[in-house]
């Protein structure tokens, strides 16, 4: 029982140190990599460029990279030091050349839950 509590506290401590950001990148059907050769080339290069530039732009970790093909939207969850660094990353890797990008600070649900519970 005590081990589980300690493990939960360690996990929570780790999560609270994350600086999570959501990157929401939306493109038009005309600029979709499925329909546009230039966008397709950029899309195919993004993964390699992200890996090559994460340290340069203080990205601690790419938590996830998801997309909704029909909505023409990419969602990237990053642990990073600042939104300004993420902005520069999006420019460098080409995301902003085919998409409108919104960078949003995010919190883990468990962190917010603990914060609210402690305010009772």
HURA-V928148 format. One record per helix or strand. SS is the DSSP state (a for helix, b for strand). FROM is the first residue (numbers start at 0). LEN is the number of residues. If there is no record, write none. Layout:
((SS	FROM	LEN) (SS	FROM	LEN))
This chain:
((a	1	15) (b	19	7) (a	28	3) (a	36	17) (b	58	10) (b	72	8) (a	82	11) (a	94	4) (b	99	7) (a	108	10))
